[in-house]
Amino acid sequence: MKNHIKEIRKSRKLSQEDLAKKCGVTRQTINAIENDKYDPTLALAFKLAKNLNLKLDDLFMFEEGN
């Protein structure tokens, strides 16, 4: 699953730490998600979308074969 979190987060001048605190996770978790090392749980994906004021499908893209 690909995501646009890093680009959106930077455009809104949020640090990984800021976004992590809003979502109740560590900065390392945000880093891992942004670098496609970890797919978030559905609950975390919804928190990320909510805190970035986006719909879930605007933040994440499913890629066939992954």
C-alpha positions, 0 to 999 in steps of 0.5 A: 500500500502506497501513501502520500503522508510525507508530502501532505505532512510537509506541505502542512508544515507538520513534523513527524513528531507533531503528527505522531502525537496527534495520532497517539503513536511514536515518531518512528511509526510515522517514519516507517509508514512514510517509508513503506516499511509498515502498513498501519492498522485500519484504526491508525489509518483513519486517525492519520486521515482525520488529523490531516483532514483527508479521506482515507482513499486520498491518503492511501493507494492500494497496489496490486500484487503487494 
